[in-house]
Amino acid sequence: MILEAIGSVLLGLVLSWAAVRRLPDRLPAPRVVYATGTLGALFGAYLTHSALGPGYLLGTLAGALFVGAVTLSLLIRPTARRLRRSAAV
């Protein structure tokens, strides 16, 4: 279980780093992004470990990666460009 927790924290940090590096203008402060990615990955590892049980390290880490990515996607803001609506709508 400790390897799953450490692995999920590392996955969350790497995922957060990639998000901050790729989308710096569409995310809040990096401190928030790193915390959200790490906690999302930890929660994903806990959730997957509870569903699968012990002995599924790769499955647990895959669940941590998926939930971490989903929680980070909730932080993305829209671009500054607004969509224009036609008069018929």
Secondary structure as UniProt FT lines:
FT   HELIX           2..22
FT   TURN            24..25
FT   HELIX           30..52
FT   TURN            54..55
FT   HELIX           57..73
FT   TURN            74..75
FT   TURN            87..88
//
